[in-house]
């Protein structure tokens, strides 16, 4: 027996409505949200000692690479522009005080090669809970990827945009800010300088509940401020976390959507940036407004989109099966799962790997194992089974561009 999916969905929907009504409030220029604390949880420790130790370790590690310490410091200093604030260590006012360690993660980007990750799953010891343990882990409200990509292909004019620093533009309630403290050096040019305390004024990326807070806030804004307009409905059904991909039938509707979407999201303190489209008119307007994504080959929910050719294509997966690879069921599953195909357009290709796995489970003799290992290394990689995936192109418009009149 147990809880069925309908009961679980209803429970999540009820919690979402309760959270939106009691924990999210628009205050002049932005939405302010409370952390979704569990009703009952163990007392959260300060984590000061472990946060201090980890921060000092990060400083030493960054100092060994020229320029990295300053780059890390610049990221933190930039967040002082409304997203974090410096406070006194002694300032607590009987609130929950908790320090979060942080560390750099490499990014595949020339302009910003690192980003900062805040470890809300760090615990002082096994006896104490983590911050994430004390917060509700409710799933965010996410639209179905298959439906999103189908709608993206539905009409002639495709449009893509995203919300700039979406998480940071949802403010964190004053009462919860001390649970998001972190330490950093007072002087980036002196690694022995005193550590000072900061805390978040906005929703931090790192807590398990952050995607839920963002989606709940965006949904509330679009539904309450959109006044049931066509643009509001499109944003509600075409958003995925902080990305919005849509399609409309003609350029006039594309321009109208562009104007109304920006106006609607600005009302909530959100800025839509990185606009692009296969419509040259819309690209020209976005360029004049200095919010055009000038890259003509973009990532769209895991796919690749050539804007100028208006083609969606699959990124070639990196399949690592060589003569030295120890072929196991786990390895075959791992490699074959690298093909991202939410629309099922590559089923005729991916089915081969699934059938192969099925055979692997059926046969157990050493002779068959040897044969299957050989087939895995050569049949799945040497043949064009996976390698030609990147050459498959599509974004055929599903609906006709012009309306047709029925013949009498």
LONU-226305 format. One record per residue (C-alpha): residue in one letter; x, y, z. Coordinates in pm, 1 decimal, decimal comma. Layout:
<sites>
<site resn="A" px="X" py="Y" pz="Z"/>
...
</sites>
This chain:
<sites>
<site resn="X" px="0,0" py="0,0" pz="0,0"/>
<site resn="X" px="160,4" py="324,9" pz="117,8"/>
<site resn="X" px="114,2" py="672,8" pz="-25,3"/>
<site resn="X" px="23,1" py="680,2" pz="-392,3"/>
<site resn="X" px="144,3" py="947,0" pz="-633,6"/>
<site resn="X" px="-188,9" py="1134,5" pz="-637,9"/>
<site resn="X" px="-185,7" py="1167,2" pz="-258,5"/>
<site resn="X" px="175,4" py="1281,7" pz="-267,3"/>
<site resn="X" px="103,5" py="1535,1" pz="-543,7"/>
<site resn="X" px="-190,5" py="1674,8" pz="-348,4"/>
<site resn="X" px="21,7" py="1698,6" pz="-34,8"/>
<site resn="X" px="294,2" py="1887,7" pz="-223,5"/>
<site resn="X" px="37,1" py="2117,0" pz="-384,4"/>
<site resn="X" px="-119,9" py="2195,8" pz="-47,4"/>
<site resn="X" px="221,5" py="2270,8" pz="102,7"/>
<site resn="X" px="308,9" py="2491,9" pz="-196,2"/>
<site resn="X" px="-4,3" py="2702,9" pz="-151,0"/>
<site resn="X" px="50,5" py="2729,7" pz="224,4"/>
<site resn="X" px="413,9" py="2832,1" pz="175,1"/>
<site resn="X" px="323,9" py="3090,4" pz="-90,4"/>
<site resn="X" px="54,3" py="3245,2" pz="128,8"/>
<site resn="X" px="250,0" py="3253,0" pz="455,5"/>
<site resn="X" px="620,6" py="3268,7" pz="367,7"/>
<site resn="X" px="648,7" py="3476,9" pz="48,6"/>
<site resn="X" px="574,3" py="3847,8" pz="45,7"/>
<site resn="X" px="642,4" py="4124,2" pz="-205,9"/>
<site resn="X" px="808,4" py="4418,9" pz="-32,8"/>
<site resn="X" px="833,7" py="4715,8" pz="-264,3"/>
<site resn="X" px="1107,2" py="4609,8" pz="-505,0"/>
<site resn="X" px="1147,0" py="4234,9" pz="-455,2"/>
<site resn="X" px="996,2" py="3923,8" pz="-303,3"/>
<site resn="X" px="1108,4" py="3821,0" pz="45,7"/>
<site resn="X" px="1090,1" py="3452,2" pz="135,6"/>
<site resn="X" px="1136,8" py="3255,3" pz="455,6"/>
<site resn="X" px="1330,8" py="2931,4" pz="473,8"/>
<site resn="X" px="1093,0" py="2631,3" pz="485,1"/>
<site resn="X" px="1199,2" py="2492,4" pz="822,7"/>
<site resn="X" px="1075,4" py="2151,5" pz="928,6"/>
<site resn="X" px="828,5" py="2172,2" pz="1214,4"/>
<site resn="X" px="1043,2" py="1940,5" pz="1421,9"/>
<site resn="X" px="1419,3" py="1917,5" pz="1385,8"/>
<site resn="X" px="1724,0" py="1885,7" pz="1607,5"/>
<site resn="X" px="1890,5" py="2205,3" pz="1720,5"/>
<site resn="X" px="2119,1" py="2338,6" pz="1450,7"/>
<site resn="X" px="2479,0" py="2395,9" pz="1571,0"/>
<site resn="X" px="2677,2" py="2706,7" pz="1481,6"/>
<site resn="X" px="2935,7" py="2509,7" pz="1277,6"/>
<site resn="X" px="3176,3" py="2798,8" pz="1341,7"/>
<site resn="X" px="3488,5" py="2589,8" pz="1403,5"/>
<site resn="X" px="3452,4" py="2366,5" pz="1097,2"/>
<site resn="X" px="3353,3" py="2661,5" pz="877,1"/>
<site resn="X" px="3661,3" py="2852,8" pz="995,9"/>
<site resn="X" px="3890,8" py="2556,4" pz="933,9"/>
<site resn="X" px="3753,0" py="2491,1" pz="585,2"/>
<site resn="X" px="3766,6" py="2859,5" pz="490,3"/>
<site resn="X" px="4132,5" py="2884,4" pz="591,5"/>
<site resn="X" px="4204,1" py="2573,1" pz="384,2"/>
<site resn="X" px="4031,9" py="2725,4" pz="79,9"/>
<site resn="X" px="4236,1" py="3045,1" pz="119,4"/>
<site resn="X" px="4565,4" py="2852,4" pz="125,5"/>
<site resn="X" px="4462,6" py="2644,2" pz="-176,5"/>
<site resn="X" px="4357,8" py="2946,8" pz="-381,0"/>
<site resn="X" px="4675,4" py="3134,5" pz="-288,9"/>
<site resn="X" px="4883,6" py="2865,1" pz="-459,5"/>
<site resn="X" px="4732,3" py="2957,1" pz="-798,0"/>
<site resn="X" px="4815,9" py="3306,6" pz="-929,0"/>
<site resn="X" px="4512,5" py="3532,2" pz="-949,7"/>
<site resn="X" px="4261,5" py="3280,3" pz="-813,5"/>
<site resn="X" px="4240,2" py="3426,5" pz="-462,8"/>
<site resn="X" px="4163,3" py="3773,6" pz="-598,1"/>
<site resn="X" px="3906,4" py="3630,1" pz="-838,5"/>
<site resn="X" px="3733,5" py="3447,1" pz="-552,6"/>
<site resn="X" px="3742,3" py="3763,3" pz="-341,6"/>
<site resn="X" px="3595,4" py="3967,7" pz="-627,9"/>
<site resn="X" px="3298,9" py="3728,6" pz="-654,5"/>
<site resn="X" px="3224,3" py="3774,9" pz="-284,3"/>
<site resn="X" px="3269,6" py="4152,3" pz="-301,1"/>
<site resn="X" px="3030,3" py="4172,6" pz="-597,5"/>
<site resn="X" px="2764,8" py="3998,5" pz="-389,4"/>
<site resn="X" px="2782,5" py="4286,7" pz="-142,5"/>
<site resn="X" px="2575,1" py="4476,4" pz="-399,1"/>
<site resn="X" px="2250,6" py="4372,4" pz="-235,8"/>
<site resn="X" px="2291,1" py="3995,1" pz="-201,6"/>
<site resn="X" px="2504,1" py="3954,0" pz="114,1"/>
<site resn="X" px="2598,7" py="4180,0" pz="404,5"/>
<site resn="X" px="2887,1" py="4205,6" pz="648,8"/>
<site resn="X" px="2789,5" py="4170,0" pz="1015,0"/>
<site resn="X" px="2940,3" py="4160,3" pz="1362,6"/>
<site resn="X" px="3026,4" py="3810,7" pz="1490,4"/>
<site resn="X" px="2847,0" py="3881,9" pz="1815,1"/>
<site resn="X" px="2525,2" py="3990,9" pz="1646,7"/>
<site resn="X" px="2262,2" py="3718,8" pz="1691,2"/>
<site resn="X" px="1951,2" py="3851,2" pz="1872,8"/>
<site resn="X" px="1843,6" py="3504,4" pz="1988,0"/>
<site resn="X" px="1813,4" py="3381,4" pz="1628,7"/>
<site resn="X" px="1947,1" py="3055,9" pz="1486,1"/>
<site resn="X" px="2314,3" py="3114,4" pz="1404,5"/>
<site resn="X" px="2485,4" py="2880,0" pz="1160,5"/>
<site resn="X" px="2805,7" py="2913,3" pz="955,3"/>
<site resn="X" px="2831,3" py="2757,1" pz="609,3"/>
<site resn="X" px="3163,9" py="2648,6" pz="454,7"/>
<site resn="X" px="3224,7" py="2731,3" pz="89,4"/>
<site resn="X" px="3469,1" py="2630,1" pz="-182,5"/>
<site resn="X" px="3543,7" py="2696,8" pz="-551,2"/>
<site resn="X" px="3419,7" py="2481,1" pz="-836,7"/>
<site resn="X" px="3577,2" py="2502,4" pz="-1179,7"/>
<site resn="X" px="3364,6" py="2627,1" pz="-1467,6"/>
<site resn="X" px="3416,6" py="2578,1" pz="-1839,3"/>
<site resn="X" px="3423,8" py="2951,9" pz="-1900,1"/>
<site resn="X" px="3693,7" py="3200,0" pz="-1996,0"/>
<site resn="X" px="3535,5" py="3499,8" pz="-1821,2"/>
<site resn="X" px="3435,4" py="3321,6" pz="-1497,3"/>
<site resn="X" px="3648,9" py="3007,5" pz="-1455,5"/>
<site resn="X" px="3524,3" py="2944,3" pz="-1099,1"/>
<site resn="X" px="3203,9" py="2974,1" pz="-901,8"/>
<site resn="X" px="3146,9" py="2953,0" pz="-527,4"/>
<site resn="X" px="2950,8" py="2662,9" pz="-381,2"/>
<site resn="X" px="2806,8" py="2690,3" pz="-30,7"/>
<site resn="X" px="2803,5" py="2356,9" pz="149,5"/>
<site resn="X" px="2473,4" py="2339,5" pz="337,0"/>
<site resn="X" px="2528,6" py="1966,0" pz="387,3"/>
<site resn="X" px="2834,7" py="2015,0" pz="607,1"/>
<site resn="X" px="2794,3" py="1895,7" pz="964,9"/>
<site resn="X" px="3007,8" py="1956,4" pz="1270,5"/>
<site resn="X" px="2989,7" py="1588,6" pz="1367,0"/>
<site resn="X" px="2757,3" py="1291,7" pz="1328,3"/>
<site resn="X" px="2579,4" py="1398,0" pz="1646,4"/>
<site resn="X" px="2450,3" py="1720,9" pz="1491,5"/>
<site resn="X" px="2221,0" py="1791,3" pz="1197,1"/>
<site resn="X" px="2316,2" py="1975,1" pz="880,2"/>
<site resn="X" px="2133,9" py="2285,6" pz="762,9"/>
<site resn="X" px="1974,7" py="2083,1" pz="483,1"/>
<site resn="X" px="1850,6" py="1830,4" pz="740,5"/>
<site resn="X" px="1649,5" py="2103,6" pz="911,9"/>
<site resn="X" px="1483,7" py="2235,2" pz="595,6"/>
<site resn="X" px="1196,8" py="2090,6" pz="396,1"/>
<site resn="X" px="1317,4" py="1905,1" pz="88,1"/>
<site resn="X" px="1003,4" py="1968,7" pz="-115,7"/>
<site resn="X" px="1047,1" py="1922,2" pz="-489,4"/>
<site resn="X" px="1045,4" py="2244,0" pz="-692,4"/>
<site resn="X" px="759,4" py="2310,8" pz="-932,2"/>
<site resn="X" px="916,4" py="2213,9" pz="-1265,2"/>
<site resn="X" px="752,5" py="2188,4" pz="-1604,3"/>
<site resn="X" px="790,9" py="1864,6" pz="-1798,9"/>
<site resn="X" px="1098,5" py="1879,1" pz="-2024,9"/>
<site resn="X" px="931,4" py="1686,0" pz="-2304,9"/>
<site resn="X" px="638,1" py="1926,7" pz="-2314,9"/>
<site resn="X" px="873,0" py="2224,9" pz="-2301,5"/>
<site resn="X" px="1076,3" py="2107,4" pz="-2600,3"/>
<site resn="X" px="762,3" py="2014,7" pz="-2794,1"/>
<site resn="X" px="618,7" py="2363,0" pz="-2741,7"/>
<site resn="X" px="955,2" py="2509,7" pz="-2841,4"/>
<site resn="X" px="915,4" py="2332,4" pz="-3177,0"/>
<site resn="X" px="545,2" py="2411,8" pz="-3206,9"/>
<site resn="X" px="557,2" py="2746,7" pz="-3391,0"/>
<site resn="X" px="770,5" py="2925,2" pz="-3647,5"/>
<site resn="X" px="937,0" py="3179,8" pz="-3416,5"/>
<site resn="X" px="1143,5" py="3029,2" pz="-3133,7"/>
<site resn="X" px="1247,1" py="3243,5" pz="-2835,6"/>
<site resn="X" px="1488,7" py="3184,4" pz="-2548,5"/>
<site resn="X" px="1572,4" py="3396,8" pz="-2243,9"/>
<site resn="X" px="1671,3" py="3352,8" pz="-1880,1"/>
<site resn="X" px="1633,5" py="3530,7" pz="-1548,3"/>
<site resn="X" px="1951,5" py="3706,7" pz="-1437,7"/>
<site resn="X" px="2079,0" py="3574,7" pz="-1102,9"/>
<site resn="X" px="1732,6" py="3441,3" pz="-1027,1"/>
<site resn="X" px="1808,1" py="3292,7" pz="-683,9"/>
<site resn="X" px="1983,1" py="3606,4" pz="-562,9"/>
<site resn="X" px="1687,0" py="3825,5" pz="-659,2"/>
<site resn="X" px="1459,7" py="3654,4" pz="-408,2"/>
<site resn="X" px="1529,9" py="3819,4" pz="-73,5"/>
<site resn="X" px="1576,8" py="3614,5" pz="243,6"/>
<site resn="X" px="1365,0" py="3704,9" pz="545,2"/>
<site resn="X" px="1554,7" py="3889,2" pz="819,0"/>
<site resn="X" px="1475,8" py="3618,9" pz="1075,8"/>
<site resn="X" px="1653,3" py="3347,8" pz="869,7"/>
<site resn="X" px="1964,0" py="3533,9" pz="759,0"/>
<site resn="X" px="2184,2" py="3433,9" pz="1052,8"/>
<site resn="X" px="2142,9" py="3069,0" pz="953,7"/>
<site resn="X" px="2333,3" py="3151,2" pz="633,5"/>
<site resn="X" px="2648,7" py="3306,5" pz="777,3"/>
<site resn="X" px="2989,3" py="3242,6" pz="621,1"/>
<site resn="X" px="3346,2" py="3359,3" pz="677,5"/>
<site resn="X" px="3590,4" py="3528,8" pz="445,7"/>
<site resn="X" px="3917,0" py="3719,9" pz="472,7"/>
<site resn="X" px="3910,5" py="4094,4" pz="539,9"/>
<site resn="X" px="4203,0" py="4164,8" pz="305,4"/>
<site resn="X" px="4256,6" py="3954,9" pz="-8,2"/>
<site resn="X" px="4617,4" py="4074,6" pz="-34,0"/>
<site resn="X" px="4703,8" py="3931,3" pz="306,6"/>
<site resn="X" px="4621,2" py="3562,5" pz="354,8"/>
<site resn="X" px="4676,9" py="3601,0" pz="728,5"/>
<site resn="X" px="4420,6" py="3879,3" pz="759,4"/>
<site resn="X" px="4133,4" py="3845,0" pz="1003,0"/>
<site resn="X" px="3826,7" py="3650,5" pz="894,3"/>
<site resn="X" px="3507,1" py="3854,1" pz="889,3"/>
<site resn="X" px="3146,2" py="3735,6" pz="892,4"/>
<site resn="X" px="2895,1" py="3773,5" pz="613,2"/>
<site resn="X" px="2540,3" py="3650,2" pz="578,5"/>
<site resn="X" px="2299,6" py="3617,7" pz="289,8"/>
<site resn="X" px="2026,3" py="3871,8" pz="225,5"/>
<site resn="X" px="1895,0" py="3658,7" pz="-59,6"/>
<site resn="X" px="1824,8" py="3292,3" pz="-126,6"/>
<site resn="X" px="2155,6" py="3111,0" pz="-151,2"/>
<site resn="X" px="2229,7" py="2848,1" pz="-412,2"/>
<site resn="X" px="2333,4" py="2539,2" pz="-217,7"/>
<site resn="X" px="2042,2" py="2470,7" pz="13,4"/>
<site resn="X" px="1823,5" py="2181,0" pz="-100,7"/>
<site resn="X" px="1513,7" py="2398,2" pz="-61,2"/>
<site resn="X" px="1642,2" py="2684,3" pz="-279,6"/>
<site resn="X" px="1495,8" py="2555,7" pz="-610,9"/>
<site resn="X" px="1158,7" py="2515,1" pz="-438,2"/>
<site resn="X" px="1171,4" py="2869,8" pz="-297,3"/>
<site resn="X" px="1256,6" py="3012,0" pz="-639,5"/>
<site resn="X" px="987,9" py="2819,6" pz="-828,0"/>
<site resn="X" px="724,0" py="2900,2" pz="-564,1"/>
<site resn="X" px="812,1" py="3270,0" pz="-581,6"/>
<site resn="X" px="814,1" py="3289,4" pz="-961,1"/>
<site resn="X" px="486,1" py="3100,1" pz="-982,7"/>
<site resn="X" px="321,5" py="3331,4" pz="-729,3"/>
<site resn="X" px="444,1" py="3638,9" pz="-915,1"/>
<site resn="X" px="329,2" py="3527,0" pz="-1260,2"/>
<site resn="X" px="-10,2" py="3412,6" pz="-1134,1"/>
<site resn="X" px="-85,4" py="3720,1" pz="-923,5"/>
<site resn="X" px="69,6" py="3993,5" pz="-1139,0"/>
<site resn="X" px="15,4" py="3841,2" pz="-1482,5"/>
<site resn="X" px="-360,3" py="3900,8" pz="-1463,6"/>
<site resn="X" px="-422,8" py="3584,4" pz="-1663,3"/>
<site resn="X" px="-263,4" py="3734,0" pz="-1976,7"/>
<site resn="X" px="-140,0" py="3516,9" pz="-2264,2"/>
<site resn="X" px="219,2" py="3619,4" pz="-2187,8"/>
<site resn="X" px="184,6" py="3521,5" pz="-1820,9"/>
<site resn="X" px="41,0" py="3184,4" pz="-1921,6"/>
<site resn="X" px="330,6" py="3127,5" pz="-2162,6"/>
<site resn="X" px="590,8" py="3208,7" pz="-1897,9"/>
<site resn="X" px="418,6" py="2982,8" pz="-1646,0"/>
<site resn="X" px="419,3" py="2683,9" pz="-1881,2"/>
<site resn="X" px="752,0" py="2752,9" pz="-2056,1"/>
<site resn="X" px="983,6" py="2820,1" pz="-1759,7"/>
<site resn="X" px="1233,7" py="2566,1" pz="-1627,7"/>
<site resn="X" px="1414,1" py="2687,3" pz="-1312,6"/>
<site resn="X" px="1540,6" py="3021,2" pz="-1452,2"/>
<site resn="X" px="1528,4" py="2946,2" pz="-1826,5"/>
<site resn="X" px="1230,7" py="3029,0" pz="-2047,2"/>
<site resn="X" px="1192,1" py="2882,8" pz="-2396,9"/>
<site resn="X" px="883,9" py="2958,5" pz="-2604,1"/>
<site resn="X" px="757,4" py="2976,8" pz="-2960,2"/>
<site resn="X" px="498,4" py="3195,2" pz="-3132,7"/>
<site resn="X" px="346,4" py="3197,5" pz="-3478,8"/>
<site resn="X" px="483,4" py="3528,0" pz="-3614,1"/>
<site resn="X" px="722,0" py="3815,9" pz="-3546,7"/>
<site resn="X" px="452,9" py="4056,6" pz="-3428,2"/>
<site resn="X" px="358,4" py="3815,8" pz="-3150,6"/>
<site resn="X" px="727,8" py="3762,8" pz="-3073,9"/>
<site resn="X" px="783,6" py="4136,4" pz="-3020,5"/>
<site resn="X" px="466,2" py="4163,7" pz="-2811,6"/>
<site resn="X" px="579,6" py="3870,2" pz="-2596,0"/>
<site resn="X" px="925,1" py="4028,3" pz="-2555,8"/>
<site resn="X" px="780,2" py="4359,5" pz="-2433,9"/>
<site resn="X" px="515,0" py="4212,0" pz="-2204,9"/>
<site resn="X" px="741,2" py="3942,6" pz="-2054,9"/>
<site resn="X" px="1008,8" py="4196,3" pz="-1961,2"/>
<site resn="X" px="749,8" py="4430,4" pz="-1811,6"/>
<site resn="X" px="585,5" py="4152,6" pz="-1610,4"/>
<site resn="X" px="907,2" py="4009,6" pz="-1465,6"/>
<site resn="X" px="1049,8" py="4354,7" pz="-1386,1"/>
<site resn="X" px="751,0" py="4413,9" pz="-1157,2"/>
<site resn="X" px="882,3" py="4133,2" pz="-936,2"/>
<site resn="X" px="1243,4" py="4250,8" pz="-937,9"/>
<site resn="X" px="1352,4" py="3998,0" pz="-1201,9"/>
<site resn="X" px="1549,8" py="4088,8" pz="-1513,5"/>
<site resn="X" px="1510,6" py="3883,1" pz="-1830,9"/>
<site resn="X" px="1841,9" py="3877,0" pz="-2015,5"/>
<site resn="X" px="2026,1" py="3673,9" pz="-2282,7"/>
<site resn="X" px="1739,6" py="3696,1" pz="-2529,8"/>
<site resn="X" px="1776,2" py="3517,5" pz="-2860,5"/>
<site resn="X" px="1549,6" py="3400,9" pz="-3138,6"/>
<site resn="X" px="1546,8" py="3278,8" pz="-3496,5"/>
<site resn="X" px="1364,0" py="3607,4" pz="-3566,3"/>
<site resn="X" px="1611,1" py="3867,9" pz="-3689,3"/>
<site resn="X" px="1368,8" py="4143,7" pz="-3588,1"/>
<site resn="X" px="1358,1" py="4027,8" pz="-3226,7"/>
<site resn="X" px="1735,2" py="3984,2" pz="-3219,5"/>
<site resn="X" px="1778,8" py="4341,3" pz="-3345,9"/>
<site resn="X" px="1548,0" py="4478,6" pz="-3075,6"/>
<site resn="X" px="1722,1" py="4279,9" pz="-2800,4"/>
<site resn="X" px="2060,6" py="4395,3" pz="-2929,4"/>
<site resn="X" px="1948,4" py="4759,7" pz="-2912,8"/>
<site resn="X" px="1838,0" py="4697,8" pz="-2552,2"/>
<site resn="X" px="2178,3" py="4536,4" pz="-2480,8"/>
<site resn="X" px="2025,7" py="4208,3" pz="-2363,4"/>
<site resn="X" px="2094,3" py="3993,6" pz="-2670,4"/>
<site resn="X" px="2280,8" py="3665,9" pz="-2631,8"/>
<site resn="X" px="2522,9" py="3705,2" pz="-2921,0"/>
<site resn="X" px="2621,8" py="3339,7" pz="-2918,0"/>
<site resn="X" px="2453,0" py="3174,6" pz="-3217,1"/>
<site resn="X" px="2495,2" py="2820,7" pz="-3083,6"/>
<site resn="X" px="2325,7" py="2780,9" pz="-2747,8"/>
<site resn="X" px="2236,9" py="2518,8" pz="-2491,4"/>
<site resn="X" px="1859,8" py="2475,5" pz="-2465,3"/>
<site resn="X" px="1759,4" py="2244,3" pz="-2179,1"/>
<site resn="X" px="2037,3" py="1999,2" pz="-2255,4"/>
<site resn="X" px="2005,7" py="2025,3" pz="-2633,3"/>
<site resn="X" px="2204,8" py="2247,3" pz="-2869,9"/>
<site resn="X" px="2036,8" py="2514,3" pz="-3081,3"/>
<site resn="X" px="2192,9" py="2675,6" pz="-3387,1"/>
<site resn="X" px="1997,5" py="3001,8" pz="-3390,1"/>
<site resn="X" px="2092,8" py="3114,7" pz="-3741,0"/>
<site resn="X" px="2011,5" py="2780,3" pz="-3903,6"/>
<site resn="X" px="1725,5" py="2722,5" pz="-3658,6"/>
<site resn="X" px="1835,5" py="2365,6" pz="-3591,8"/>
<site resn="X" px="1828,9" py="2167,2" pz="-3269,9"/>
<site resn="X" px="2092,8" py="1900,6" pz="-3244,8"/>
<site resn="X" px="2234,3" py="1651,4" pz="-2999,9"/>
<site resn="X" px="2571,5" py="1699,1" pz="-2838,4"/>
<site resn="X" px="2800,7" py="1406,6" pz="-2911,2"/>
<site resn="X" px="2831,0" py="1203,1" pz="-2591,0"/>
<site resn="X" px="3176,6" py="1113,6" pz="-2466,4"/>
<site resn="X" px="3169,7" py="734,9" pz="-2467,0"/>
<site resn="X" px="3466,4" py="590,0" pz="-2279,8"/>
<site resn="X" px="3492,1" py="221,7" pz="-2369,7"/>
<site resn="X" px="3839,2" py="105,7" pz="-2467,9"/>
<site resn="X" px="4026,6" py="-221,6" pz="-2478,6"/>
<site resn="X" px="4143,2" py="-149,0" pz="-2123,1"/>
<site resn="X" px="3793,9" py="-83,6" pz="-1988,1"/>
<site resn="X" px="3660,3" py="-343,7" pz="-1748,0"/>
<site resn="X" px="3314,1" py="-399,1" pz="-1894,0"/>
<site resn="X" px="3045,9" py="-434,3" pz="-1629,6"/>
<site resn="X" px="2669,8" py="-390,3" pz="-1637,0"/>
<site resn="X" px="2713,9" py="-68,8" pz="-1441,3"/>
<site resn="X" px="2968,2" py="63,1" pz="-1694,4"/>
<site resn="X" px="2747,0" py="-16,3" pz="-1993,2"/>
<site resn="X" px="2450,5" py="154,2" pz="-1826,3"/>
<site resn="X" px="2665,5" py="454,5" pz="-1737,0"/>
<site resn="X" px="2798,8" py="500,6" pz="-2090,5"/>
<site resn="X" px="2470,1" py="438,3" pz="-2271,5"/>
<site resn="X" px="2288,6" py="683,9" pz="-2042,8"/>
<site resn="X" px="2505,6" py="970,8" pz="-2163,6"/>
<site resn="X" px="2272,6" py="1030,2" pz="-2456,5"/>
<site resn="X" px="2024,2" py="1296,1" pz="-2352,2"/>
<site resn="X" px="1702,6" py="1247,2" pz="-2548,0"/>
<site resn="X" px="1390,9" py="1372,1" pz="-2363,3"/>
<site resn="X" px="1181,9" py="1361,8" pz="-2683,2"/>
<site resn="X" px="1271,2" py="1001,2" pz="-2762,9"/>
<site resn="X" px="1393,0" py="1093,1" pz="-3111,4"/>
<site resn="X" px="1694,9" py="863,9" pz="-3078,3"/>
<site resn="X" px="1504,3" py="559,6" pz="-2959,4"/>
<site resn="X" px="1615,6" py="354,5" pz="-3259,7"/>
<site resn="X" px="1974,7" py="414,2" pz="-3149,0"/>
<site resn="X" px="1945,2" py="393,9" pz="-2771,9"/>
<site resn="X" px="1736,6" py="75,4" pz="-2790,9"/>
<site resn="X" px="2049,6" py="-111,9" pz="-2901,6"/>
<site resn="X" px="2222,1" py="-38,9" pz="-2572,8"/>
<site resn="X" px="1910,5" py="-142,8" pz="-2380,0"/>
<site resn="X" px="1886,3" py="-471,2" pz="-2569,8"/>
<site resn="X" px="2254,4" py="-526,2" pz="-2511,9"/>
<site resn="X" px="2209,3" py="-478,8" pz="-2136,8"/>
<site resn="X" px="1919,7" py="-722,2" pz="-2145,3"/>
<site resn="X" px="2143,7" py="-984,7" pz="-2304,8"/>
<site resn="X" px="2411,9" py="-914,7" pz="-2048,9"/>
<site resn="X" px="2170,6" py="-997,3" pz="-1767,8"/>
<site resn="X" px="2054,9" py="-1319,0" pz="-1935,1"/>
<site resn="X" px="2391,3" py="-1471,8" pz="-2016,5"/>
<site resn="X" px="2632,6" py="-1563,6" pz="-1738,8"/>
<site resn="X" px="2883,2" py="-1802,3" pz="-1897,5"/>
<site resn="X" px="3243,9" py="-1694,4" pz="-1931,7"/>
<site resn="X" px="3233,6" py="-1743,3" pz="-2308,7"/>
<site resn="X" px="2933,0" py="-1517,8" pz="-2345,2"/>
<site resn="X" px="3090,3" py="-1260,8" pz="-2113,1"/>
<site resn="X" px="3394,5" py="-1248,1" pz="-2340,7"/>
<site resn="X" px="3174,1" py="-1203,7" pz="-2647,9"/>
<site resn="X" px="2969,0" py="-931,1" pz="-2484,9"/>
<site resn="X" px="3279,3" py="-744,4" pz="-2372,0"/>
<site resn="X" px="3408,8" py="-748,9" pz="-2727,6"/>
<site resn="X" px="3072,6" py="-632,0" pz="-2862,7"/>
<site resn="X" px="3054,4" py="-353,9" pz="-2606,3"/>
<site resn="X" px="3395,7" py="-218,4" pz="-2698,5"/>
<site resn="X" px="3355,0" py="-241,8" pz="-3073,2"/>
<site resn="X" px="2983,2" py="-257,0" pz="-3146,8"/>
<site resn="X" px="2886,6" py="36,9" pz="-2928,3"/>
<site resn="X" px="3179,3" py="263,7" pz="-3004,3"/>
<site resn="X" px="3351,7" py="175,2" pz="-3332,6"/>
<site resn="X" px="3024,0" py="162,3" pz="-3524,5"/>
<site resn="X" px="2842,4" py="493,5" pz="-3574,9"/>
<site resn="X" px="2582,1" py="400,9" pz="-3314,2"/>
<site resn="X" px="2668,2" py="687,4" pz="-3080,6"/>
<site resn="X" px="2920,7" py="889,5" pz="-3277,1"/>
<site resn="X" px="2670,1" py="1011,4" pz="-3534,4"/>
<site resn="X" px="2431,3" py="1139,6" pz="-3271,5"/>
<site resn="X" px="2577,9" py="1489,6" pz="-3296,0"/>
<site resn="X" px="2497,4" py="1498,3" pz="-3667,1"/>
<site resn="X" px="2122,0" py="1463,0" pz="-3617,2"/>
<site resn="X" px="1948,5" py="1796,0" pz="-3668,1"/>
<site resn="X" px="1587,5" py="1902,8" pz="-3623,7"/>
<site resn="X" px="1348,7" py="2177,3" pz="-3518,8"/>
<site resn="X" px="1076,5" py="2116,2" pz="-3772,0"/>
<site resn="X" px="786,4" py="2346,6" pz="-3696,5"/>
<site resn="X" px="496,5" py="2128,1" pz="-3589,5"/>
<site resn="X" px="218,5" py="2375,0" pz="-3674,1"/>
<site resn="X" px="191,0" py="2533,5" pz="-4021,6"/>
<site resn="X" px="316,7" py="2889,2" pz="-4050,6"/>
<site resn="X" px="10,3" py="3007,8" pz="-4241,5"/>
<site resn="X" px="-349,7" py="2929,7" pz="-4167,1"/>
<site resn="X" px="-518,5" py="2711,8" pz="-4427,3"/>
<site resn="X" px="-874,4" py="2747,5" pz="-4545,7"/>
<site resn="X" px="-1085,9" py="2434,9" pz="-4588,8"/>
<site resn="X" px="-1187,8" py="2352,8" pz="-4946,8"/>
<site resn="X" px="-1556,0" py="2337,9" pz="-5025,9"/>
</sites>
